[in-house]
């Protein structure tokens, strides 16, 4: 490896670490991790959740930089896609809940009932869009 490549690799590594840390700090600052811990009654594991979040962000950056693949097949890919989708959907809904998007939207639209149906529609739309992208667009 040439000295210029080593410097570029170190810069990319440090940049990925900064982005991973910023993402984790953003999620933690918004109170999403404590909210999940409160809902699941596992508040004594918050440090473990935050560590897993940091580790996942960091490893995700490494995977995106080095682009290696794991030979587990399409079934594993589908399971991982489902897990990623659940995480992303949960994060989006929790973010919306933390910043009171649904309460503000309900008040502005004059909704007295049906907020749960709107949230369910958002989730079903996300699922349908993900399935269409996964199975139809290659």
N, C-alpha and C positions, 0 to 999 in steps of 0.2 A: 504494500500500500504506500503510495506516495504521500509526502507530507501535506500537500494540499487536500488530498482525499481524507486524511485523518482529521484535519481541521474542519472540513465540511461535515464529516460524520459526527464529530464532537458538537458542532453547532446544531446539527439536526437533533441530536440526542438531547441537548439542553433545551432546545426550542420545544420539543415534544414534552419534556418534563414540565416546562412552564405552562404549556397549554393544558396538560392534564391537571396540574395543580389549580389553575384558574377555573377549570370546569368544576372540579370538586369543591372548591371554595364557593363558587356561585350556587351550586346545589345545596351545600350546607348552609350558606348564609340565608337562603330563602326559607329555610326551615323545613325542607321536604324530608330529610332523613329523620329528624325528630318526630315529624308528623306520621311517617310510616311506622316508626317505632312505637308511637303512642297508639296507633290503630291496632297494631299487632300485639300490644302489651309486652314488648321486648325492649323496654327502655334501657335495661342494664347492658345491652349489646351495642349501644350507639357507637362506641369507639371501634368495634369490629366492623360495623357497617361503613363507617367513614374510611377505615383502612382498606376495605374491599373496593370501595368507590375509587380511591386513589390508585390502587393496584390495577383495577380494571381499566381506568383511563390511561395509565402509563403503558400497560401491555397493549391496549388498543392502538396507541400511537406507534409502538414498536412494530406491530403487525402491519400497520398501514405504510410504514417507511420501508420495511424489508420485504414485504409482500411474499411471505412464505405460505404454503398451503398444508393442510393436514389431510392425510389420506383416509378419511372416515366415511366418505360416500354421501349420497344425496339425502339419506334418511337423517343422518347427523346434521346436515346443513338445514334441513327443514325444522328439526328440533331447536337448533340454535337460532334460526330465524324467528321461531315462535317465542323463544325466551327474550330475544332482543326486542321483538314487537311488544311483548308484555311490559318489559322494562320501560320502553319509550312511551307507550300509552299511559302507563302509571305515572311517569314523570310529567307528561303533559297535563294530565288531569290534576295531579297534585299541584303543579305550578299554577294552573287556573284556579284551584281552590285557595291557594295561599294568597294570591293577589285579588281574590274575591271577584273574579270575572263573572261567575255564574250568578252571584247575588246582584251585581250591578246590571248584568244583562236582563235578569228577570224583572228588576225594578223599572228599567228603562222601557222594556216591552210591555209592562203591565201584566206580567204573568203571575197568576195566583197558584196555579197548578201546572204540572208538566215539565218542571225543570229536570226531573229524573229522566223523562223521555228524551229531552234534548241531549243530556249527557250520554244516554244510551245510543242515540242516533250518531253522535260524534264518534263513539267507540266503534259502532258497526260500520260507519263510513271508513274509518281508519283500517279496520280489518278487511273490508272489501277491497279497498285500494291496494293494500299490501298483497292480498291474494292475487289480484289482477296483475300487479307488477311481477310477482314471483312466478306465476304460471304462464302469462301471455307474452310479456316483453322479455326478450332474451338478448 
